[in-house]
């Protein structure tokens, strides 16, 4: 009887393994690799979380569907689990194993895919030569809604970055990434949060309940609210944190003036970056609070003046681009104007 029971269990295991291989499209090596890769965070291997990869001269963009994505989330309308992760060409996992990350929250009426292209996020990170990855989670799709689901919950950003690291360091991801990708990644390093327009709500959640120490927060025509939240975050640790808010006009500019008053009342020195008086590169690096007015438009606030790239160069992130940025550190930052990307033509 015992021998028959053991035989039945073995047959059942073999049948389940065959079904899994069929569901995975016959990629038995991936089915076997996933349990080892994801076991570190306890996630199930039943769902393939790496859906694809796109290579270019800039680097590799991974298309993920992690469990810790903003959506789907109970009680919310949206269900797209997309999280795009860009690994620049030449990225190397530091000897510490801690991976630095720039997390970008798109605004209203957009998607993660549109934002990563329209705002030239990959291009600016690649040009900065900073040794960090870019994480762009999908929020509400083409909606006037800034609720990023699970990322508004306590520990949401920490869970997402942990899972991104695990999936991006898996064997299947290593086949898509050159030089082994993130195989030696052991944890999350420096984290910078950036948002455009309505992405400010998710940025505010990231710095208050995200569960990870955010070193810098950059808002690109995005300060439509949560002004006190951003001020309190900086005041709590002004020596190790940095806040940048660049506005065009209207509400973000008005809230910038409120933020200026709040920070100065707490004794925080604020550096102003204005079209008539640009900060020097050294001032951008050493400032703890930068409030600026741009000559771009709302839709081009992140890239027309290469603002994201220059924030990267002046940031706490480490990379080869920092050396070049310091060559003429006392000169005013020169504005490198970019064109608007051409509309994507149907294939």
C-alpha positions in Angstrom: 0.0 0.0 0.0 2.8 2.4 0.9 4.6 1.7 -2.4 1.4 2.4 -4.4 0.9 5.7 -2.6 4.4 6.8 -3.3 4.0 5.8 -6.9 0.8 7.8 -7.2 2.5 10.9 -5.7 5.3 10.5 -8.2 2.9 10.2 -11.1 1.0 13.3 -9.9 4.2 15.4 -9.6 5.3 14.4 -13.1 1.9 15.3 -14.5 2.0 18.7 -12.8 5.5 19.4 -14.0 4.4 18.5 -17.6 1.4 20.9 -17.3 3.6 23.7 -16.1 6.1 23.1 -18.9 3.2 23.3 -21.4 1.9 26.5 -19.9 5.3 28.1 -20.1 5.4 27.3 -23.8 7.8 24.4 -23.4 10.6 26.4 -21.7 11.3 23.9 -19.0 14.6 25.6 -18.0 12.6 28.8 -17.1 10.1 26.8 -15.2 12.9 25.3 -13.2 14.8 28.5 -12.7 11.9 30.6 -11.4 11.3 28.9 -8.1 15.0 29.4 -7.1 14.9 33.0 -8.3 11.7 34.1 -6.6 12.0 32.0 -3.5 14.1 34.8 -1.9 11.0 37.0 -1.5 8.5 34.2 -1.1 6.6 35.1 -4.3 4.8 32.4 -6.3 6.5 31.1 -9.5 3.2 30.3 -11.1 3.0 33.7 -12.9 5.7 34.6 -15.4 6.7 38.1 -14.2 9.2 38.9 -16.9 7.0 39.3 -20.0 9.6 40.6 -22.5 12.7 42.7 -23.1 13.6 45.4 -25.6 17.2 46.1 -26.5 18.6 49.3 -27.9 21.9 51.1 -28.1 20.9 52.8 -24.8 20.4 49.6 -22.8 17.7 47.1 -22.1 14.1 47.7 -21.1 12.4 44.9 -19.2 8.6 44.5 -19.3 7.6 43.1 -15.9 4.3 42.2 -14.3 5.3 41.9 -10.6 2.9 41.0 -7.8 3.8 44.2 -6.1 2.9 46.4 -9.1 0.4 49.3 -8.3 -2.4 47.3 -10.0 -4.5 45.2 -9.9 -5.5 46.3 -6.4 -8.7 45.6 -4.4 -11.4 48.3 -4.9 -9.6 50.0 -7.7 -10.6 50.3 -11.4 -7.3 49.6 -13.0 -5.7 46.2 -13.6 -2.6 46.6 -15.8 0.4 45.2 -13.8 3.0 46.7 -16.0 6.3 47.9 -14.5 9.0 48.9 -17.0 12.6 48.6 -15.8 15.4 50.2 -17.9 19.0 48.9 -17.3 21.5 51.3 -19.1 24.2 49.9 -21.3 27.3 49.6 -19.1 25.4 49.3 -15.8 27.3 47.2 -13.3 26.1 45.9 -9.9 28.4 47.6 -7.3 30.6 45.4 -5.1 28.2 46.0 -2.3 25.4 44.3 -4.3 23.1 47.3 -3.6 21.4 48.6 -6.8 20.6 52.3 -7.0 17.2 53.2 -8.6 15.4 56.1 -10.0 11.6 55.6 -9.7 9.5 57.8 -12.0 5.7 58.3 -11.6 3.9 59.4 -14.7 1.2 62.1 -14.7 -2.5 62.2 -15.6 -3.7 61.1 -19.0 -0.6 58.9 -19.7 0.9 55.5 -19.3 4.2 54.0 -18.3 5.1 53.2 -21.9 4.2 56.7 -23.1 6.0 58.4 -20.3 9.3 56.5 -20.7 9.3 57.5 -24.4 7.8 61.0 -24.4 9.9 62.3 -21.5 13.0 60.7 -22.9 13.7 59.0 -19.6 16.0 56.3 -20.9 18.0 58.8 -23.0 18.6 61.2 -20.1 19.6 58.4 -17.7 22.0 57.0 -20.4 23.5 60.4 -21.0 24.1 61.0 -17.3 26.2 57.8 -17.1 24.9 57.3 -13.6 25.1 53.6 -12.5 21.4 53.2 -11.7 18.3 51.5 -13.0 15.1 53.2 -14.0 11.7 51.9 -12.7 8.5 53.2 -14.2 5.3 51.7 -12.7 2.0 51.8 -14.5 -0.6 54.0 -12.7 -4.1 54.9 -13.9 -4.3 54.6 -17.7 -5.2 57.8 -19.6 -7.0 59.1 -16.5 -7.1 62.2 -14.3 -6.2 60.1 -11.4 -3.0 60.0 -9.3 -3.7 56.9 -7.2 -0.9 54.3 -7.8 -2.7 51.5 -6.0 -0.4 49.3 -3.9 2.3 52.0 -4.0 0.1 54.2 -1.9 0.2 51.6 0.9 2.7 51.2 3.7 5.8 49.4 2.5 4.6 49.5 -1.1 7.7 50.9 -2.8 10.0 48.7 -0.8 8.1 45.6 -1.9 8.2 46.7 -5.5 11.9 47.4 -5.5 12.7 44.1 -3.8 10.6 42.2 -6.4 12.1 44.2 -9.3 15.6 43.2 -8.1 14.7 39.6 -7.8 13.1 39.3 -11.2 15.8 41.4 -12.9 18.4 39.1 -11.4 16.7 35.9 -12.5 18.2 33.5 -15.1 15.5 34.5 -17.7 16.4 38.2 -17.2 20.1 37.5 -17.4 19.5 36.1 -20.9 18.0 39.4 -22.0 20.6 41.6 -20.2 24.2 41.8 -21.3 27.1 40.8 -19.0 24.8 38.8 -16.7 22.6 41.8 -15.8 21.7 42.0 -12.1 22.8 38.6 -11.1 24.9 39.8 -8.3 22.3 42.2 -6.9 21.7 41.7 -3.2 19.6 44.7 -2.1 18.3 48.2 -2.8 20.9 51.0 -2.7 20.1 54.8 -3.1 16.6 55.6 -4.2 15.5 58.7 -6.0 11.8 59.4 -6.7 10.7 61.7 -9.5 7.2 62.6 -10.8 5.6 64.6 -13.5 2.3 66.5 -13.2 -0.2 64.3 -11.3 2.6 61.9 -10.3 3.1 64.0 -7.2 0.6 62.0 -5.2 2.6 58.8 -5.7 5.8 60.6 -4.9 4.4 61.9 -1.7 3.3 58.3 -0.7 6.7 57.0 -1.6 8.5 59.3 0.8 6.0 58.9 3.7 4.9 55.2 3.6 7.0 53.6 0.9 9.1 51.7 3.4 12.5 52.7 1.9 14.7 55.7 2.6 14.3 58.0 -0.4 17.4 60.2 -0.8 16.0 62.7 -3.3 12.7 63.8 -4.7 12.3 65.6 -8.0 9.0 67.2 -9.1 8.7 68.4 -12.7 5.8 70.8 -12.9 4.2 68.5 -10.4 3.6 70.4 -7.2 -0.2 70.5 -7.3 -0.5 69.5 -3.6 1.1 67.7 -0.7 3.3 70.8 -0.2 3.6 70.3 3.5 4.3 66.6 3.0 7.4 67.4 0.9 8.5 70.1 3.2 8.3 67.9 6.3 10.2 65.1 4.5 13.1 67.4 3.8 13.1 69.1 7.2 13.3 65.8 8.9 16.8 65.1 7.4 18.1 68.1 5.5 21.7 66.8 5.5 21.0 63.6 3.6 17.9 64.5 1.6 17.3 66.7 -1.4 14.1 68.2 -2.9 13.8 69.7 -6.3 10.6 71.3 -7.6 10.7 72.8 -11.1 7.6 74.6 -12.2 6.3 76.3 -15.3 3.4 78.4 -14.2 0.0 78.2 -12.5 -0.6 75.9 -9.5 2.9 74.3 -9.4 4.5 77.8 -9.4 2.1 79.0 -6.7 2.8 75.9 -4.5 6.5 76.5 -5.1 6.1 79.9 -3.4 4.3 78.2 -0.5 7.1 75.6 -0.3 9.7 78.3 -0.2 8.0 79.9 2.8 7.6 76.6 4.6 11.3 75.7 4.2 12.7 79.1 5.1 10.5 79.1 8.2 12.3 75.9 9.3 15.7 77.4 8.6 16.3 75.4 5.3 18.4 77.3 2.7 16.6 77.3 -0.6 18.4 77.7 -4.0 16.4 79.4 -6.8 17.0 78.3 -10.3 15.4 80.9 -12.6 15.6 81.6 -16.4 17.4 84.9 -15.6 19.7 83.4 -12.9 20.7 79.8 -13.4 22.4 77.9 -10.6 25.9 76.7 -11.2 26.6 73.0 -11.3 28.3 73.1 -7.9 25.2 74.9 -6.5 23.0 72.2 -7.9 25.1 69.5 -6.3 25.3 71.0 -2.9 21.8 72.5 -2.6 19.4 70.6 -0.4 16.3 72.4 -1.8 16.0 73.7 -5.3 12.9 75.6 -6.5 12.9 76.7 -10.1 10.9 78.1 -12.9 11.4 76.6 -16.4 10.9 78.0 -19.9 9.6 74.6 -21.1 5.9 73.6 -21.3 4.0 71.4 -19.0 4.3 68.5 -21.3 8.0 68.9 -21.8 9.0 69.9 -18.2 11.1 66.8 -17.7 13.2 66.9 -20.9 13.1 70.1 -22.9 15.8 71.7 -20.8 17.4 68.3 -20.0 16.2 68.8 -16.5 16.0 65.2 -15.5 19.5 64.5 -16.9 21.0 67.4 -15.0 19.2 66.4 -11.8 20.8 62.9 -12.3 24.2 64.4 -12.7 23.9 66.6 -9.6 22.4 63.8 -7.5 23.6 61.4 -4.8 23.8 58.7 -7.5 27.2 57.6 -8.6 28.5 57.2 -12.1 31.0 58.2 -14.7 28.9 61.3 -15.7 29.6 63.0 -12.4 33.2 63.7 -13.3 32.3 65.6 -16.5 29.6 67.5 -14.7 32.2 68.9 -12.3 34.7 70.0 -14.9 33.4 73.6 -14.9 31.5 73.4 -11.6 31.2 77.2 -10.9 29.8 78.1 -14.3 26.0 78.5 -14.7 24.3 75.4 -15.9 23.9 75.6 -19.7 20.5 74.7 -21.0 20.6 71.8 -23.5 17.3 72.2 -25.3 15.7 69.0 -26.6 13.1 68.5 -29.3 9.8 66.8 -28.8 9.8 63.1 -29.8 8.0 62.5 -33.1 4.7 60.6 -32.7 5.0 56.9 -33.0 3.7 55.6 -36.4 1.7 52.4 -36.5 3.7 49.4 -37.5 
